[in-house]
């Protein structure tokens, strides 16, 4: 590019042709302007009696936004411990059939979730995993209402138990094992038997295929991250200087979309 072209058509770092969104007059960026205002405020504060060390310490601990509330996760293993019955089918298939199997699986779940929490870039509180086989054992979980999400490890048990968990939970996700450990019964039948309930359409209110994870811890992590963001966004407010709007949209389009949502 020649110097003549450079003068006539300077390079831009903005998202639209006008080039006026990223910089103020005199080549000062938004960030620079805000930093300047912050610095002027600090000087004014220092002149009013505070020491510079106090102001500097306050700036070090300052946050760009409000601190996020930790997402509270309630892990629940659903399973069966069937007993043999003569001359009839007495158990469903799957890798967890005894209480010993269930205890081993609870330890595996705890280990995986501890590793997941270490990787998480958002605040998360994971309650100790519990195992249940029926509604009576579900009723003994005292902290179910406190949790933001019930993470159901669907090794076994009937789908009526899923319904009960869903009714008592703010949100619900389902994890199934195929190759990451003892295969779960619901790995095979979660979609046809529960989500679609022997039909061609989704039947469970507020739950679909996107709420089911098979084996993959990364898939689990991003869903929990999204839910943490949602929980921390609901009920908050945004101050829009000059009124709400959006780039390249007429004035009322975005506010009306927000009201719609």
C-alpha positions as CSV (number, residue, x, y, z in Angstrom):
1,X,0.0,0.0,0.0
2,X,1.5,3.4,-1.0
3,X,1.8,6.2,1.5
4,X,-0.8,8.2,-0.5
5,X,-3.3,5.3,-0.2
6,X,-2.5,5.0,3.5
7,X,-3.3,8.6,4.1
8,X,-6.5,8.4,2.1
9,X,-7.6,5.0,3.4
10,X,-6.0,4.3,6.8
11,X,-6.0,0.7,8.1
12,X,-8.9,-0.1,10.4
13,X,-9.2,-2.3,13.5
14,X,-13.0,-1.9,13.8
15,X,-15.9,-4.1,12.6
16,X,-17.6,-1.6,10.3
17,X,-16.5,0.8,7.5
18,X,-17.1,4.0,9.5
19,X,-14.2,3.2,11.8
20,X,-15.6,5.4,14.5
21,X,-16.5,2.9,17.1
22,X,-13.1,1.9,18.3
23,X,-11.4,5.2,18.8
24,X,-12.3,8.7,20.0
25,X,-11.0,12.0,18.6
26,X,-7.3,12.3,18.6
27,X,-6.7,8.5,18.3
28,X,-7.7,7.7,21.9
29,X,-9.3,4.2,22.3
30,X,-12.2,3.4,24.5
31,X,-9.9,1.4,26.8
32,X,-7.4,4.4,26.9
33,X,-10.2,6.8,27.7
34,X,-11.5,4.6,30.5
35,X,-8.0,4.2,31.9
36,X,-7.5,7.9,31.8
37,X,-10.8,8.5,33.7
38,X,-9.7,5.9,36.2
39,X,-6.3,7.5,36.7
40,X,-7.9,11.0,37.1
41,X,-10.3,9.6,39.7
42,X,-7.4,8.0,41.6
43,X,-5.4,11.3,41.6
44,X,-8.5,13.1,42.9
45,X,-8.9,10.5,45.6
46,X,-5.3,10.8,46.6
47,X,-5.5,14.6,46.9
48,X,-8.6,14.2,49.1
49,X,-6.4,12.4,51.8
50,X,-5.9,8.7,50.7
51,X,-2.4,7.5,50.1
52,X,-1.4,6.2,46.7
53,X,-0.6,2.7,48.2
54,X,-4.2,2.4,49.3
55,X,-5.5,3.4,45.9
56,X,-3.1,1.0,44.2
57,X,-4.2,-1.9,46.5
58,X,-7.8,-1.2,45.7
59,X,-7.1,-1.3,42.0
60,X,-5.3,-4.6,42.3
61,X,-8.4,-6.3,43.9
62,X,-10.9,-4.5,41.7
63,X,-13.0,-6.7,39.4
64,X,-14.4,-5.9,36.0
65,X,-17.9,-7.2,37.0
66,X,-19.7,-8.8,39.9
67,X,-18.3,-12.0,41.3
68,X,-20.2,-15.1,40.0
69,X,-22.1,-17.3,42.3
70,X,-20.9,-20.9,42.2
71,X,-23.0,-23.4,40.3
72,X,-24.2,-26.1,42.8
73,X,-24.2,-29.6,41.3
74,X,-26.0,-32.5,42.8
75,X,-24.7,-35.8,41.4
76,X,-27.2,-38.8,41.6
77,X,-26.5,-42.4,40.6
78,X,-29.7,-44.3,39.8
79,X,-29.3,-48.0,39.8
80,X,-30.9,-51.4,40.6
81,X,-29.8,-54.4,42.8
82,X,-32.0,-57.1,41.3
83,X,-32.4,-60.5,42.9
84,X,-32.9,-63.8,40.9
85,X,-36.5,-65.0,40.5
86,X,-37.3,-68.5,39.2
87,X,-38.7,-69.0,35.7
88,X,-38.9,-65.3,34.8
89,X,-36.8,-62.3,33.7
90,X,-35.4,-60.7,36.8
91,X,-32.9,-58.1,35.8
92,X,-32.2,-55.5,33.1
93,X,-28.8,-55.5,31.4
94,X,-25.9,-53.2,32.3
95,X,-22.6,-53.3,34.2
96,X,-24.0,-52.3,37.7
97,X,-26.1,-55.0,39.3
98,X,-25.0,-55.1,42.9
99,X,-24.5,-52.7,45.9
100,X,-20.7,-53.3,45.5
101,X,-20.9,-52.3,41.9
102,X,-22.8,-49.1,42.9
103,X,-20.2,-48.2,45.6
104,X,-17.4,-48.6,43.1
105,X,-19.3,-46.4,40.6
106,X,-19.9,-43.7,43.2
107,X,-16.1,-43.6,43.8
108,X,-15.5,-43.3,40.0
109,X,-18.0,-40.5,39.7
110,X,-16.4,-38.6,42.6
111,X,-13.0,-38.9,41.0
112,X,-14.2,-37.7,37.6
113,X,-16.1,-34.7,39.0
114,X,-13.1,-33.7,41.2
115,X,-10.9,-33.7,38.1
116,X,-13.6,-31.7,36.2
117,X,-13.8,-29.1,38.9
118,X,-10.0,-28.6,38.7
119,X,-10.3,-27.9,35.0
120,X,-13.3,-25.6,35.3
121,X,-12.8,-21.9,34.6
122,X,-16.0,-21.0,36.4
123,X,-17.1,-21.3,40.1
124,X,-18.7,-24.7,40.9
125,X,-19.6,-26.5,44.0
126,X,-20.1,-30.3,43.5
127,X,-21.9,-32.1,46.3
128,X,-21.0,-35.6,47.3
129,X,-22.5,-38.2,44.8
130,X,-25.3,-40.3,46.2
131,X,-26.9,-43.5,44.9
132,X,-30.6,-44.2,44.8
133,X,-32.8,-47.0,43.6
134,X,-36.4,-45.6,44.2
135,X,-38.5,-42.7,45.3
136,X,-38.1,-43.5,49.0
137,X,-34.3,-43.1,48.7
138,X,-34.7,-39.9,46.6
139,X,-36.8,-38.4,49.5
140,X,-33.8,-38.7,51.8
141,X,-31.7,-36.3,49.7
142,X,-32.1,-33.2,51.8
143,X,-30.1,-30.8,49.7
144,X,-31.8,-31.4,46.3
145,X,-33.6,-28.1,46.4
146,X,-30.4,-26.2,47.0
147,X,-28.7,-27.5,43.9
148,X,-28.8,-25.6,40.6
149,X,-28.7,-28.9,38.6
150,X,-29.3,-32.5,39.3
151,X,-26.6,-34.5,37.3
152,X,-28.2,-38.0,37.0
153,X,-25.9,-40.9,36.3
154,X,-28.4,-43.2,34.7
155,X,-27.0,-46.7,35.4
156,X,-30.4,-48.3,36.0
157,X,-33.8,-47.9,37.8
158,X,-37.1,-47.0,36.1
159,X,-38.0,-43.8,34.2
160,X,-40.5,-42.8,36.9
161,X,-37.6,-42.1,39.1
162,X,-36.2,-39.7,36.5
163,X,-39.6,-37.9,36.5
164,X,-39.5,-37.5,40.2
165,X,-35.9,-36.1,40.1
166,X,-37.0,-33.7,37.4
167,X,-40.0,-32.4,39.3
168,X,-37.8,-31.7,42.4
169,X,-34.9,-30.1,40.5
170,X,-34.3,-26.7,39.1
171,X,-32.4,-28.2,36.1
172,X,-31.5,-31.8,35.2
173,X,-28.8,-33.4,33.1
174,X,-28.3,-37.1,32.3
175,X,-24.9,-38.8,32.0
176,X,-24.6,-42.3,30.5
177,X,-21.6,-44.6,30.2
178,X,-20.8,-46.6,27.1
179,X,-17.0,-47.1,27.1
180,X,-15.8,-44.9,30.1
181,X,-16.7,-47.5,32.7
182,X,-19.4,-50.1,33.4
183,X,-22.0,-49.7,30.6
184,X,-25.3,-48.1,31.8
185,X,-28.7,-49.6,31.0
186,X,-29.9,-46.2,29.9
187,X,-27.1,-45.7,27.4
188,X,-29.2,-47.8,25.0
189,X,-32.7,-46.7,25.9
190,X,-32.6,-43.1,27.1
191,X,-33.8,-41.7,23.8
192,X,-36.5,-44.2,22.7
193,X,-37.8,-45.2,26.1
194,X,-37.5,-42.0,28.2
195,X,-37.1,-38.9,26.0
196,X,-39.5,-40.1,23.3
197,X,-41.4,-42.6,25.4
198,X,-41.9,-45.1,22.5
199,X,-43.0,-42.4,20.0
200,X,-41.3,-40.5,17.2
201,X,-41.4,-37.2,19.1
202,X,-39.8,-35.8,22.3
203,X,-42.2,-36.1,25.2
204,X,-40.4,-35.0,28.3
205,X,-41.1,-31.3,29.2
206,X,-37.8,-29.3,29.5
207,X,-35.5,-32.1,28.6
208,X,-34.1,-33.2,25.2
209,X,-31.1,-34.9,23.5
210,X,-28.9,-31.9,24.3
211,X,-29.3,-32.6,28.0
212,X,-27.8,-36.1,27.7
213,X,-24.0,-36.7,27.7
214,X,-22.4,-40.1,26.8
215,X,-18.9,-40.7,28.3
216,X,-17.4,-37.3,27.3
217,X,-16.2,-35.1,30.2
218,X,-15.6,-32.1,27.9
219,X,-19.3,-32.3,26.8
220,X,-20.3,-32.3,30.4
221,X,-18.0,-29.4,31.3
222,X,-19.3,-26.9,28.6
223,X,-22.9,-27.6,29.6
224,X,-22.2,-26.9,33.2
225,X,-20.3,-23.7,32.2
226,X,-23.3,-22.5,30.1
227,X,-25.6,-23.2,33.0
228,X,-23.4,-21.3,35.4
229,X,-23.5,-18.3,33.0
230,X,-27.3,-18.6,32.7
231,X,-27.8,-18.8,36.5
232,X,-25.6,-15.7,37.0
233,X,-27.3,-13.7,34.3
234,X,-31.0,-14.3,35.2
235,X,-32.3,-11.4,37.2
236,X,-29.4,-9.0,36.5
237,X,-29.6,-5.6,34.9
238,X,-27.5,-3.7,32.3
239,X,-26.9,0.0,32.4
240,X,-27.0,1.2,28.7
241,X,-25.6,4.8,28.4
242,X,-27.6,6.5,25.7
243,X,-30.2,3.7,25.7
244,X,-30.1,0.0,24.5
245,X,-29.4,-0.7,20.9
246,X,-27.1,-2.6,18.6
247,X,-24.7,-2.1,15.7
248,X,-26.3,-2.0,12.3
249,X,-29.9,-2.4,13.7
250,X,-32.7,0.1,14.0
251,X,-33.2,1.6,17.4
252,X,-36.0,-0.7,18.7
253,X,-35.0,-4.0,17.2
254,X,-32.8,-5.4,20.0
255,X,-34.8,-4.1,23.0
256,X,-37.9,-5.7,21.5
257,X,-36.0,-8.9,21.0
258,X,-34.9,-8.9,24.6
259,X,-38.5,-8.3,25.8
260,X,-39.6,-11.1,23.6
261,X,-37.1,-13.5,25.1
